Amino acid sequence: MEFLTLINWALALLTIGFGLFGWLMPDYTMRTVDLRDGGSTMGKSEVRAASGALFVMAGLGALLLSTPASFAMIGFIWGGGALGRITSLLLDGTTRLKWIFFASELAVAVIALSINL
């Protein structure tokens, strides 16, 4: 297997791995990112969907299709996370954890997009 394919697979598996936390461990995820459920379980549902299963399916889809476009989509998804995070850093204030998340999201986006576009 060539080097760029290994990187693509690693990024897809990373995406799936992080998605599994949100999908199957929403309470842990919510504590990590300082979210609170308002009592209706809608917050937990949102984490399972948007921070969880969405990423799992994106990673699985990229692996199943195994095309440059599908692996680039992983980069666009993580890039969207980085865009939202930098917006929060600028408008809502900074924390160390936000900067760590931003750097991670940006790194995955840049790698996935640069090797697949």
N, CA and C of each residue as an Amber inpcrd file, in Angstrom:
protein
   351
   0.8590000  -1.1810000   0.0000000   0.0000000   0.0000000   0.0000000
   0.8980000   1.2350000   0.0000000   0.5840000   2.1800000  -0.8480000
   1.4390000   3.3580000  -0.9460000   1.1870000   4.3250000   0.2120000
   2.1590000   5.2020000   0.4210000   2.1820000   6.0940000   1.5770000
   0.9360000   6.9850000   1.6660000   0.5240000   7.6160000   0.5630000
  -0.6410000   8.5030000   0.5970000  -1.9210000   7.7320000   0.9060000
  -2.0170000   6.5120000   0.4480000  -3.1760000   5.6790000   0.7800000
  -3.2090000   5.4040000   2.2730000  -2.0540000   5.1310000   2.8520000
  -1.9850000   4.9050000   4.3030000  -2.4280000   6.1460000   5.0820000
  -1.9960000   7.3030000   4.6170000  -2.4120000   8.5430000   5.2850000
  -3.9250000   8.7070000   5.1760000  -4.4740000   8.4990000   3.9850000
  -5.9270000   8.6240000   3.8120000  -6.6740000   7.6640000   4.7270000
  -6.2320000   6.4260000   4.7770000  -6.8930000   5.4490000   5.6450000
  -6.7690000   5.8570000   7.1110000  -5.6070000   6.3510000   7.4990000
  -5.4060000   6.7750000   8.8820000  -6.3480000   7.9310000   9.2410000
  -6.4910000   8.8940000   8.3340000  -7.3830000  10.0230000   8.6040000
  -8.8440000   9.5760000   8.6550000  -9.2190000   8.6480000   7.7930000
 -10.5900000   8.1230000   7.8270000 -10.8340000   7.3630000   9.1270000
  -9.8670000   6.5580000   9.5550000 -10.0160000   5.8140000  10.8120000
 -10.0280000   6.7560000  12.0120000  -9.2290000   7.8200000  11.9610000
  -9.2640000   8.8430000  13.0140000 -10.6400000   9.4840000  13.0870000
 -11.2010000   9.7870000  11.9290000 -12.5350000  10.3810000  11.8580000
 -13.5670000   9.4400000  12.4700000 -13.4860000   8.1720000  12.1250000
 -14.3990000   7.1780000  12.6920000 -14.2010000   7.0840000  14.2000000
 -12.9500000   7.0510000  14.6330000 -12.6620000   6.9370000  16.0660000
 -13.2300000   8.0770000  16.8760000 -13.0120000   9.3010000  16.4270000
 -13.5730000  10.4420000  17.1470000 -15.0990000  10.4280000  17.0860000
 -15.6340000  10.0170000  15.9530000 -17.0800000   9.9220000  15.8290000
 -17.6840000   8.9140000  16.8010000 -16.9740000   7.8180000  17.0280000
 -17.4900000   6.8060000  17.9580000 -17.6670000   7.3700000  19.3630000
 -16.7630000   8.2600000  19.7790000 -16.9100000   8.8880000  21.0940000
 -18.2100000   9.6790000  21.1840000 -18.4550000  10.5260000  20.1830000
 -19.6740000  11.3340000  20.2020000 -20.9260000  10.4980000  20.0960000
 -20.8850000   9.4800000  19.2760000 -22.0590000   8.6380000  19.0400000
 -22.3790000   7.7430000  20.2270000 -21.3700000   7.0510000  20.7320000
 -21.6080000   6.0400000  21.7600000 -21.2970000   6.4990000  23.1800000
 -20.6130000   7.6220000  23.3040000 -20.2710000   8.1640000  24.6190000
 -20.6090000   9.6510000  24.6920000 -21.8690000  10.0140000  24.4650000
 -22.2080000  11.4370000  24.4170000 -21.9890000  12.1550000  25.7460000
 -22.1810000  11.4830000  26.8580000 -21.9590000  12.1470000  28.1490000
 -20.4960000  12.5430000  28.3090000 -19.5950000  11.6340000  27.9580000
 -18.1610000  11.9270000  28.0110000 -17.8320000  13.0850000  27.0720000
 -18.3510000  13.0240000  25.8610000 -18.0990000  14.0760000  24.8780000
 -18.6160000  15.4190000  25.3760000 -19.8040000  15.4120000  25.9390000
 -20.3870000  16.6670000  26.4300000 -19.5670000  17.2440000  27.5840000
 -19.0740000  16.3980000  28.4680000 -18.2140000  16.8830000  29.5590000
 -16.9140000  17.4630000  28.9890000 -16.3440000  16.7900000  28.0070000
 -15.0720000  17.2300000  27.4330000 -15.1870000  18.6030000  26.7970000
 -16.2980000  18.8630000  26.1220000 -16.4680000  20.1470000  25.4320000
 -17.3760000  21.1060000  26.1970000 -17.6230000  20.7940000  27.4580000
 -18.3580000  21.6750000  28.3660000 -19.7800000  21.9900000  27.8830000
 -20.5000000  20.9410000  27.4630000 -21.9030000  21.0950000  27.0700000
 -22.8040000  20.5430000  28.1560000 -23.9960000  21.0820000  28.2400000
 -24.9850000  20.6140000  29.2150000 -26.2780000  20.2680000  28.4910000
 -26.8760000  19.1770000  28.8930000 -28.1810000  18.8000000  28.3560000
 -29.2430000  19.5410000  29.1620000 -30.1900000  20.1540000  28.4980000
 -31.2230000  20.9280000  29.1730000 -32.3400000  20.0930000  29.7640000
 -32.2310000  18.7810000  29.7090000 -33.2400000  17.9320000  30.3220000
 -34.1400000  17.2160000  29.3380000 -34.1210000  17.6270000  28.0860000
 -34.9990000  17.0010000  27.0980000 -34.3130000  15.8560000  26.3580000
 -33.0560000  15.6500000  26.5910000 -32.1570000  14.7300000  25.8860000
 -31.8680000  15.1670000  24.4520000 -32.3470000  16.3330000  24.0440000
 -32.0620000  16.8260000  22.7090000 -30.5670000  17.1340000  22.5490000
 -29.9380000  17.6480000  23.6040000 -28.5070000  17.9300000  23.5550000
 -27.7040000  16.6660000  23.3130000 -28.0410000  15.6060000  24.0240000
 -27.3580000  14.3300000  23.8450000 -27.6050000  13.7840000  22.4360000
 -28.8200000  13.9590000  21.9450000 -29.1550000  13.5260000  20.5970000
 -28.3170000  14.2690000  19.5660000 -28.1350000  15.5570000  19.7660000
 -27.3320000  16.3700000  18.8370000 -25.8810000  15.9160000  18.8230000
 -25.3400000  15.6210000  19.9980000 -23.9560000  15.1500000  20.0740000
 -23.8190000  13.8010000  19.3760000 -24.7560000  12.8930000  19.6290000
 -24.7070000  11.5810000  18.9730000 -24.7550000  11.7300000  17.4430000
 -25.5720000  12.6650000  16.9660000 -25.7390000  12.8390000  15.5210000
 -24.5980000  13.6550000  14.9090000 -24.4400000  14.9030000  15.3370000
 -23.5240000  15.8330000  14.6720000 -22.0630000  15.6300000  15.0510000
 -21.7860000  15.2090000  16.2700000 -20.3950000  14.9940000  16.6900000
 -20.0410000  13.5190000  16.7200000 -20.9810000  12.6860000  16.3320000
 -20.7520000  11.2640000  16.4220000 -20.9630000  10.5110000  15.1320000
 -22.1890000  10.0590000  14.9330000 -22.4930000   9.1850000  13.8060000
 -22.1920000   9.8460000  12.4590000 -22.3320000  11.1510000  12.3650000
 -21.9810000  11.8570000  11.1290000 -20.5200000  11.5990000  10.7610000
 -19.6230000  11.6720000  11.7330000 -18.2060000  11.4360000  11.4860000
 -17.9250000   9.9640000  11.2050000 -18.6180000   9.0810000  11.9080000
 -18.4480000   7.6520000  11.6510000 -18.8060000   7.3370000  10.2010000
 -19.9400000   7.8220000   9.7590000 -20.3820000   7.5330000   8.3930000
 -19.4980000   8.2090000   7.3440000 -19.0030000   9.4010000   7.6350000
 -18.0960000  10.0660000   6.6950000 -16.8190000   9.2490000   6.5280000
 -16.2720000   8.7730000   7.6230000 -15.0730000   7.9530000   7.5470000
 -15.3130000   6.6320000   6.8470000 -16.4260000   5.9800000   7.1820000
 -16.7680000   4.7150000   6.5190000 -17.0070000   4.9220000   5.0300000
 -17.7010000   5.9970000   4.6870000 -17.9570000   6.2980000   3.2830000
 -16.6740000   6.5070000   2.5140000 -15.7310000   7.2330000   3.1100000
 -14.4500000   7.4660000   2.4490000 -13.7120000   6.1440000   2.2300000
 -13.7420000   5.2770000   3.2290000 -13.0660000   3.9800000   3.0910000
 -13.7450000   3.1060000   2.0450000 -15.0680000   3.1120000   2.0320000
 -15.7930000   2.2810000   1.0700000 -15.6050000   2.7660000  -0.3650000
 -15.6600000   4.0700000  -0.5760000 -15.4950000   4.6210000  -1.9210000
 -14.0270000   4.6460000  -2.3450000 -13.1630000   4.9440000  -1.3950000
 -11.7080000   4.9880000  -1.6230000 -11.3080000   5.7720000  -2.8720000
 -11.8930000   6.9380000  -3.0310000 -11.5180000   7.8340000  -4.1240000
 -10.8800000   9.0860000  -3.5360000 -10.0790000   9.7870000  -4.3130000
  -9.5400000  11.0490000  -3.8030000 -10.6370000  12.0090000  -3.3450000
 -11.7510000  12.0630000  -4.0690000 -12.8410000  12.9630000  -3.6800000
 -13.4260000  12.5670000  -2.3270000 -13.5600000  11.2850000  -2.0830000
 -14.1400000  10.8640000  -0.8050000 -13.1880000  11.1800000   0.3510000
 -11.8930000  11.0260000   0.1300000 -10.9430000  11.3690000   1.1800000
 -10.8010000  12.8870000   1.3240000 -10.9540000  13.6210000   0.2270000
 -10.9640000  15.0870000   0.3190000 -12.1520000  15.5520000   1.1400000
 -13.2890000  14.8600000   1.0240000 -14.4670000  15.2480000   1.8020000
 -14.1830000  15.1740000   3.3010000 -13.3660000  14.2140000   3.7100000
 -12.9310000  14.1610000   5.1090000 -12.2540000  15.4960000   5.4680000
 -11.4230000  15.9880000   4.5720000 -10.7560000  17.2690000   4.8080000
 -11.7280000  18.4250000   4.8850000 -12.7270000  18.4290000   4.0030000
 -13.7310000  19.5030000   4.0530000 -14.5280000  19.4630000   5.3520000
 -14.8620000  18.2750000   5.8070000 -15.6170000  18.1480000   7.0570000
 -14.8010000  18.6790000   8.2350000 -13.5530000  18.2410000   8.3380000
 -12.7030000  18.7320000   9.4210000 -12.4210000  20.2280000   9.2480000
 -12.3240000  20.6870000   7.9990000 -12.1480000  22.1150000   7.7510000
 -13.3350000  22.9230000   8.2350000 -14.5330000  22.3660000   8.0790000
 -15.7210000  23.0280000   8.6260000 -15.6490000  23.1430000  10.1360000
 -15.1540000  22.0970000  10.7760000 -14.9560000  22.1650000  12.2300000
 -13.9590000  23.2440000  12.6020000 -12.8570000  23.3230000  11.8420000
 -11.8520000  24.3490000  12.1120000 -12.4070000  25.7500000  11.9020000
 -13.2330000  25.9200000  10.8670000 -13.8510000  27.2220000  10.6110000
 -14.7660000  27.6320000  11.7690000 -15.5860000  26.7120000  12.2210000
 -16.4470000  27.0080000  13.3640000 -15.6420000  27.3070000  14.6180000
 -14.5610000  26.5640000  14.8000000 -13.7310000  26.7470000  16.0010000
 -13.0230000  28.0910000  15.9830000 -12.4650000  28.4890000  14.8350000
 -11.7660000  29.7790000  14.7910000 -12.7710000  30.9230000  14.9550000
 -13.9770000  30.7250000  14.4460000 -15.0220000  31.7290000  14.6570000
 -15.2880000  31.8910000  16.1420000 -15.3760000  30.7810000  16.8570000
 -15.5930000  30.8380000  18.3000000 -14.4090000  31.4780000  19.0220000
 -13.2100000  31.1460000  18.5860000 -12.0320000  31.7530000  19.2110000
 -12.0410000  33.2700000  19.0580000 -12.4720000  33.7470000  17.8980000
 -12.4940000  35.1870000  17.6440000 -13.6650000  35.8970000  18.3100000
 -14.8210000  35.2540000  18.3180000 -16.0310000  35.9270000  18.8010000
 -16.4230000  35.5880000  20.2420000 -16.0560000  34.3980000  20.7010000
 -16.5260000  33.9440000  22.0130000 -15.4330000  33.9170000  23.0720000
 -14.1950000  34.1110000  22.6810000 -13.0920000  34.0500000  23.6330000
 -12.2760000  32.7830000  23.4470000 -11.0850000  32.8150000  24.0080000
 -10.1590000  31.7130000  23.7960000 -10.0070000  30.8660000  25.0490000
  -9.7380000  29.5960000  24.8090000  -9.3190000  28.6760000  25.8630000
  -8.2390000  27.7830000  25.2560000  -7.4720000  27.1860000  26.1030000
  -6.4270000  26.2660000  25.6350000  -7.0400000  25.1120000  24.8600000
  -8.1420000  24.5490000  25.3620000  -8.7760000  23.4060000  24.7050000
  -9.3000000  23.7770000  23.3190000  -9.8520000  24.9780000  23.1750000
 -10.3090000  25.4140000  21.8470000  -9.1520000  25.4750000  20.8640000
  -8.0140000  25.9920000  21.3130000  -6.8510000  26.0750000  20.4240000
  -6.3500000  24.6850000  20.0350000  -6.3600000  23.7530000  20.9770000
  -5.9410000  22.3790000  20.6760000  -6.8810000  21.7590000  19.6520000
  -8.1920000  21.9100000  19.8690000  -9.1670000  21.3680000  18.9170000
  -9.0050000  22.0210000  17.5510000  -8.8360000  23.3440000  17.5250000
  -8.6620000  24.0530000  16.2550000  -7.4340000  23.5390000  15.5090000
  -6.3120000  23.4270000  16.1940000  -5.0830000  22.9620000  15.5480000
  -5.2580000  21.5560000  14.9910000  -5.9200000  20.6990000  15.7380000
  -6.1530000  19.3280000  15.2830000  -7.0550000  19.2980000  14.0610000
  -8.1470000  20.0470000  14.1250000  -9.0880000  20.0900000  12.9960000
  -8.4230000  20.6530000  11.7470000  -7.6650000  21.7130000  11.9190000
  -6.9800000  22.3250000  10.7910000  -5.9380000  21.3760000  10.1930000
  -5.2050000  20.6830000  11.0460000  -4.1830000  19.7520000  10.5580000
  -4.7970000  18.6400000   9.7150000  -5.8760000  18.0320000  10.2000000
  -6.5290000  16.9740000   9.4160000  -7.0420000  17.5330000   8.0990000
  -7.6580000  18.7070000   8.1420000  -8.1910000  19.3230000   6.9270000
  -7.0850000  19.5820000   5.9050000  -6.0090000  20.1910000   6.3350000
  -4.9160000  20.5420000   5.4260000  -4.2970000  19.2890000   4.8210000
  -4.0640000  18.2780000   5.6410000  -3.4600000  17.0460000   5.1210000
  -4.3940000  16.3820000   4.1200000  -5.6400000  16.1720000   4.5130000
  -6.5860000  15.4710000   3.6250000  -6.8100000  16.2220000   2.3250000
  -6.9360000  17.5240000   2.3990000  -7.1770000  18.2960000   1.1810000
  -5.9280000  18.3920000   0.3040000  -4.7810000  18.5650000   0.9140000
  -3.5610000  18.7550000   0.1140000  -3.1540000  17.4870000  -0.6300000
  -3.4670000  16.3170000  -0.1070000  -3.0530000  15.0930000  -0.8060000
  -4.1340000  14.5370000  -1.7260000  -5.3390000  15.1310000  -1.6790000
  -6.4370000  14.5880000  -2.4740000  -7.0210000  15.5380000  -3.5040000
  -6.6520000  16.7790000  -3.4900000  -7.1700000  17.7320000  -4.4900000
  -6.1150000  18.0490000  -5.5260000
